Amino acid sequence: MKKQVLILLFFIFGTIHLQAQFYIKGKVFSIENKPLDGASVYLNNTTIGTITNKKGEFQLKIDDGNYNLIVSYLGYKTETLLIESTSNINFLTFNLLPEANILDEVVLQKTIYDADWKYNLSRFKQAFLGRSKLAKDCKILNEKDLHFTYSPKTNTLTATAKKPLKIKHNGLGYLINYDLVDFTLKGQQLFFSGYAQYKSLRKTTRKKWKKNRLEAYNGSQMHFLRSLISKEIKKEGFVINQFKRISNPERPSEQEIKRARELVLLYNNKIDYSKKITEIKTPLDNALSILQKSKLPKYHDYLYKKNIPYKDILSIKKDDVFLNFENYLMVIYTKEPEEHNYLLGMFGKLKKASGVQTSNIVLLNSKALIDNTGILVNPNAIFNEGYWAFEAFSNMLPLNYQRSKN
C-alpha cells in the first residue's frame, strides 16, 4: 500500500474533448522489470479504466484531451501522470516502486478495534460519506482497513487506510475504489483527498440510478461550474451573490477564552455558569462574562452584491478560464429544496426550510483554474460551506458524467 505526504489533490482531472478518440497503450513493470499482472490503470475519478494482462500491458480508448492517469498495484507506490495531449502519446512504460522503498512511507500503528475506533469510524463516515439520503446507500466494504488518530489538544481526527477503500454505492450504481491520500477533520473543517476509480455495478443502468445520478448532479458544484463556463447560470437555476465576512468585535478572542477557562478550572467550588454578570467585581466574574460571550458568533456576514456578473467571477488568460473573485460567493440553487437531514443539522436541531440549496465558497488561493468540462483542476483551491459540504462524497459523480438531454 502506498503512502504519500500530504498531497492536496482531490479528484484532479483534465479536459475531455468529444471529438477525436485515441488509444493510450503501455506496460506496467516492477522496478526489477517484472510485468505486473492485474495492475489498475485509470483516469482519476472517472469510469474509464482497465487492468493489465499477464505481460503487464494495458490499452485505454479515450477522447483527445488532458487527463490525470493513475497506475496502482497493491504493495507498490501509486504512480500518476498528467497527460496534456493524448495525440502526442505513443507508448507509456511504468516501473512501480515497492512500498518498502518509499522514504516517506508512514508506518501504521497496530489498529485496535475498540470503542474509540468505532466512534472515530462513525465520525469518519459522517464527514467523508456525508449525511444526505444517498449516504445511506453508500457502504465502505473494508472498514477495518482504516486507522484513526485523534488529537484532543487540537480536536483533529486523521485517517489512513492500509488498502484502497472499496465503496459500494447502491444509490448511484457504482463500485468505487478510493485510494485515500489524506483525511483531516479539524473541528468542523474537513479536508480529504485521494484517487477514485468508478465502475458500474451492472452493465445496464437501472432507472433508479439514472434518477439518483441526475438528482445528485442538479445543484452540485460540477453543475454550477459547467453552467458558469457556458454562461447559463440563470437558465440552470443558480443565483450568485457576494458577501464579506468580518470578525465579530463583541466576541472575545480565542486567547481570552482559553485564559478564562483555565481560571475557572482553578475554582473547586460549584460555579453557576448561567449567572448573569451585570457588574464585574472579581477575576471570576470577568472569566464567566468572557465564557458567556464566547457563545456569540465568530463572524458577521455582510451581503453587498446580488446577481453578480460573470466578469466579477471569472477571468480568462489565453484559453484558460479561472474562478477569480473577492471575499465569498453565495451560490443558491433554486430548483430543489434542502433535504430534511440538512435541515436537521449535525446535532438534531431542526432549521427553518428556505426552499433552496445554499452553498458558500471562498478561494484559498488567488484564483482557481477550471477546465472546459467544468471541473476545478485543483479542487482544494476553494473551500465549501453549506449545502455542498453537507453532500460530501456520497453525492459525487464521476467526472465524465453527462446529464441526459432527455
C-alpha positions in Angstrom: 0.0 0.0 0.0 1.4 3.3 -1.0 1.6 6.4 1.2 2.4 9.9 0.2 3.0 13.1 2.3 0.0 15.4 2.3 -0.8 15.7 -1.3 -3.6 18.1 -1.5 -5.1 16.7 -4.7 -8.8 15.9 -4.7 -10.0 14.4 -8.0 -7.7 16.2 -10.4 -9.0 15.7 -13.9 -8.3 17.5 -17.1 -10.1 18.5 -20.3 -12.2 15.9 -22.2 -12.9 16.8 -25.8 -15.7 14.9 -27.5 -14.1 14.9 -30.9 -11.2 12.6 -31.9 -10.6 9.4 -29.9 -7.2 7.9 -29.2 -5.7 4.8 -27.6 -3.3 5.1 -24.7 -1.1 2.0 -24.6 1.7 0.9 -22.3 3.2 -1.6 -19.9 3.5 -1.7 -16.1 6.5 -3.4 -14.5 8.1 -3.7 -11.1 11.4 -1.9 -10.5 13.1 -5.3 -11.5 11.2 -5.1 -14.9 8.9 -7.9 -13.9 5.4 -7.5 -15.6 2.7 -6.7 -13.1 -0.5 -8.6 -14.0 -3.7 -7.0 -12.8 -2.4 -3.5 -12.1 -5.2 -0.9 -12.3 -4.8 1.8 -14.9 -7.5 4.5 -14.9 -8.4 8.2 -15.4 -8.8 9.7 -11.9 -12.4 9.9 -10.7 -14.0 8.5 -13.8 -15.4 5.3 -15.1 -12.6 5.0 -17.6 -10.1 2.3 -16.7 -8.7 -1.1 -17.3 -6.3 -3.7 -15.7 -3.0 -5.0 -17.1 -2.7 -8.5 -18.6 -0.1 -11.2 -17.8 2.5 -9.2 -19.8 1.7 -6.0 -17.9 0.2 -4.5 -20.9 -2.8 -2.1 -21.0 -4.8 -0.2 -23.5 -7.4 2.6 -23.0 -9.6 4.2 -25.6 -10.3 7.9 -24.6 -11.2 11.2 -26.1 -8.5 13.6 -27.0 -7.7 15.9 -24.1 -6.0 16.4 -20.8 -6.1 13.7 -18.1 -4.6 12.5 -14.8 -3.7 8.9 -15.4 -3.4 6.7 -12.3 -1.4 3.4 -12.2 -1.8 1.4 -9.0 -0.9 -2.1 -7.7 -1.3 -3.4 -4.2 2.0 -3.3 -2.3 3.5 -0.7 -4.7 3.6 3.1 -4.8 0.9 4.6 -6.9 2.1 6.5 -10.0 0.3 9.4 -11.5 0.9 11.0 -14.9 -0.7 14.2 -16.3 -1.4 13.7 -19.9 -1.8 17.0 -21.7 -2.4 15.8 -25.2 -3.2 12.2 -26.0 -2.3 12.7 -29.6 1.3 13.1 -28.6 1.3 9.8 -26.6 2.9 6.8 -28.3 3.7 4.2 -25.6 3.9 4.5 -21.8 6.1 2.4 -19.5 5.8 2.4 -15.7 8.2 0.9 -13.2 6.4 0.8 -9.8 8.4 1.0 -6.6 7.5 -1.4 -3.8 6.2 0.4 -0.8 9.2 -0.6 1.3 11.4 1.6 -0.8 9.4 4.7 -0.2 11.3 7.0 2.1 8.1 8.9 3.1 6.2 5.7 4.0 4.1 6.1 7.1 4.4 3.1 9.4 0.9 2.5 10.7 0.4 1.6 14.3 -1.4 -1.6 15.1 -5.1 -0.9 14.9 -7.2 -1.8 17.9 -10.9 -2.2 17.1 -12.2 -0.9 20.4 -14.9 1.6 21.3 -12.7 4.5 20.4 -12.1 3.1 16.9 -15.8 2.5 16.4 -16.6 6.1 17.5 -13.9 7.5 15.2 -15.2 5.3 12.3 -18.7 6.8 12.8 -17.2 10.4 12.7 -15.2 9.5 9.6 -18.2 8.1 7.7 -20.4 11.0 8.7 -17.8 13.5 7.5 -16.5 11.6 4.4 -19.7 10.0 3.1 -21.9 12.8 4.3 -25.4 12.9 5.8 -27.6 13.1 2.7 -30.2 10.4 1.8 -27.7 8.9 -0.7 -25.2 8.4 2.1 -27.4 5.6 3.5 -26.8 3.7 0.3 -23.1 4.2 0.3 -21.2 1.5 2.2 -17.4 1.0 2.8 -16.8 -2.7 2.4 -13.4 -2.8 4.1 -13.9 -0.6 7.1 -11.2 -2.4 9.2 -8.5 -1.2 6.8 -9.0 2.2 8.3 -6.7 3.5 11.0 -7.5 6.7 13.1 -5.5 9.1 15.1 -7.2 11.7 17.3 -5.6 14.7 19.0 -7.8 16.2 21.7 -5.5 19.2 22.0 -6.3 20.4 18.5 -9.6 18.4 18.1 -8.2 16.9 15.0 -9.1 13.4 13.6 -6.9 12.0 10.9 -7.5 8.7 9.0 -5.2 6.5 6.9 -6.1 3.3 5.0 -4.0 0.2 4.7 -5.6 -0.6 1.4 -7.7 1.3 -1.1 -11.2 1.7 0.2 -13.9 -0.3 -1.6 -17.1 1.6 -1.6 -20.3 0.1 -2.9 -22.8 2.8 -3.8 -26.2 1.2 -4.3 -27.8 4.6 -4.6 -25.9 5.7 -7.7 -25.0 2.3 -9.0 -21.2 2.3 -8.7 -18.4 0.3 -7.1 -15.7 2.8 -6.2 -12.0 2.0 -5.4 -10.8 5.0 -3.4 -7.1 5.4 -2.7 -7.2 7.6 0.4 -4.2 10.1 0.4 -5.3 12.4 3.2 -8.2 12.8 5.6 -8.2 15.6 8.2 -11.2 16.7 10.3 -10.3 19.6 12.5 -13.3 20.9 14.4 -15.9 21.4 11.7 -13.3 21.9 8.9 -12.8 18.9 6.6 -10.1 18.2 4.0 -9.8 14.9 2.2 -8.1 13.8 -1.0 -7.4 10.6 -3.0 -7.7 8.8 -6.2 -11.0 7.3 -7.3 -12.0 4.7 -9.9 -15.7 4.2 -10.6 -17.2 1.0 -12.0 -20.8 0.4 -12.8 -22.5 -2.2 -10.6 -24.3 -3.6 -13.7 -23.8 -3.4 -17.5 -27.2 -1.7 -17.8 -28.2 1.3 -15.7 -31.3 0.9 -13.6 -34.0 3.6 -13.8 -33.4 4.4 -10.1 -29.7 5.0 -10.7 -30.4 7.4 -13.6 -32.8 9.3 -11.4 -30.5 9.5 -8.4 -27.5 10.5 -10.6 -29.5 13.3 -12.1 -30.6 14.5 -8.6 -27.0 14.3 -7.4 -25.8 16.3 -10.4 -28.5 19.0 -10.2 -27.3 21.9 -8.0 -23.9 20.3 -7.5 -20.6 22.1 -7.8 -20.0 20.3 -11.1 -23.4 21.6 -12.3 -22.6 25.1 -11.1 -19.1 25.2 -12.8 -20.4 23.8 -16.1 -23.2 26.4 -16.0 -20.7 29.1 -15.2 -18.3 28.5 -18.1 -21.2 28.0 -20.6 -22.8 31.3 -19.1 -26.1 29.6 -18.4 -26.3 30.3 -14.7 -29.8 31.8 -14.7 -31.2 29.2 -17.1 -29.8 26.4 -14.9 -31.4 27.8 -11.8 -28.4 29.4 -10.0 -28.2 32.8 -8.3 -24.8 34.1 -7.2 -24.4 36.8 -4.5 -21.3 38.2 -2.9 -20.6 38.9 0.8 -17.8 39.9 3.2 -17.0 38.0 6.4 -15.9 40.2 9.3 -14.8 39.1 12.8 -17.4 39.8 15.5 -15.9 42.5 17.7 -18.3 41.6 20.6 -16.9 38.1 20.8 -13.7 37.6 22.9 -10.5 36.4 21.3 -9.6 32.7 21.4 -6.7 33.6 23.7 -9.1 35.4 26.1 -11.5 32.4 26.1 -8.6 30.0 26.8 -7.4 32.1 29.8 -10.9 32.3 31.1 -11.4 28.5 31.0 -8.1 28.0 32.8 -9.1 30.4 35.5 -12.5 28.8 36.1 -10.8 25.4 36.4 -8.9 26.7 39.4 -12.1 27.0 41.4 -13.0 23.8 43.1 -16.4 25.0 44.3 -19.5 24.7 42.1 -19.9 27.6 39.7 -23.1 28.9 38.3 -22.3 29.4 34.6 -25.8 30.7 33.9 -25.4 33.6 36.3 -25.9 36.9 34.5 -22.9 39.1 35.0 -24.1 42.7 35.2 -21.1 44.1 37.0 -17.5 42.7 37.0 -16.1 42.7 40.6 -13.8 39.8 40.6 -11.5 37.9 38.1 -14.0 35.1 38.3 -16.8 37.4 37.2 -14.7 38.5 34.3 -13.9 34.9 33.3 -17.6 34.0 33.4 -18.5 37.0 31.3 -15.9 36.0 28.7 -17.2 32.4 28.6 -20.8 33.6 28.1 -19.7 35.9 25.3 -17.8 33.1 23.7 -21.1 31.7 22.5 -21.6 34.7 20.2 -20.9 34.0 16.5 -17.3 34.4 15.5 -18.2 36.3 12.3 -20.8 38.5 10.7 -21.6 38.1 7.0 -22.4 41.2 5.1 -24.1 40.8 1.7 -23.1 43.6 -0.6 -23.8 42.4 -4.2 -26.6 40.4 -5.7 -26.7 38.6 -9.0 -23.1 39.4 -9.7 -22.0 39.4 -13.4 -19.7 36.9 -14.9 -16.8 39.4 -15.2 -16.7 39.6 -11.3 -16.4 35.8 -11.0 -14.3 34.7 -14.0 -11.0 35.8 -15.5 -9.6 34.5 -18.8 -6.0 34.2 -19.7 -5.4 32.9 -23.3 -7.6 29.8 -23.4 -7.6 29.3 -19.6 -10.7 30.1 -17.5 -10.3 30.9 -13.8 -12.6 31.4 -10.9 -11.4 34.8 -9.7 -13.4 36.7 -7.1 -13.1 38.7 -3.9 -14.4 37.7 -0.5 -17.1 35.0 -0.6 -19.7 33.8 -3.1 -23.1 32.6 -2.0 -24.3 30.1 -4.6 -28.1 29.5 -4.5 -29.7 26.6 -6.4 -33.4 27.5 -6.8 -34.8 24.4 -8.5 -34.6 22.0 -5.5 -35.2 22.4 -1.7 -32.9 21.2 1.0 -33.1 17.7 2.2 -34.6 17.0 5.7 -31.2 15.8 7.0 -29.6 19.1 6.1 -32.3 21.0 8.0 -31.9 18.7 10.9 -28.2 19.6 11.2 -25.3 17.8 12.9 -26.9 17.9 16.4 -30.6 17.2 15.5 -31.7 20.8 15.8 -34.3 21.5 13.0 -33.6 24.6 11.0 -36.3 26.5 9.1 -36.5 25.5 5.5 -35.7 28.1 2.8 -36.8 26.0 -0.2 -33.4 26.4 -1.9 -29.9 24.9 -1.6 -27.3 27.5 -0.5 -23.5 27.0 -0.6 -20.7 29.4 0.2 -17.3 29.2 -1.4 -14.1 31.1 -0.8 -10.8 31.0 -2.7 -7.9 29.6 -0.8 -5.5 30.7 -3.5 -5.7 33.8 -5.6 -7.7 32.0 -8.3 -8.7 28.5 -9.4 -8.3 27.1 -12.9 -11.4 25.5 -14.5 -11.1 23.1 -17.4 -13.6 23.3 -20.2 -15.7 20.4 -18.8 -16.4 22.5 -15.8 -14.1 20.8 -13.3 -11.6 22.5 -10.9 -8.1 21.4 -11.8 -7.3 21.8 -8.1 -10.5 21.4 -6.1 -8.6 22.3 -2.9 -8.2 25.8 -4.3 -11.6 26.6 -2.8 -13.3 25.8 0.5 -17.0 24.9 0.6 -19.6 25.6 3.2 -23.3 24.9 3.4 -25.0 22.5 1.1 -22.0 21.3 -0.9 -20.2 20.5 2.3 -23.2 18.6 3.6 -23.5 16.4 0.4 -19.8 15.2 0.6 -18.5 12.0 -1.1 -21.8 10.1 -1.4 -23.2 12.7 -3.8 -20.2 12.9 -6.0 -20.3 11.6 -9.6 -17.5 10.5 -11.9 -16.2 13.5 -13.8 -17.1 12.0 -17.2 -20.8 12.0 -16.1 -23.0 13.8 -18.7 -26.6 14.7 -18.0 -29.0 13.1 -20.4 -30.6 15.6 -22.9 -33.9 13.7 -22.4 
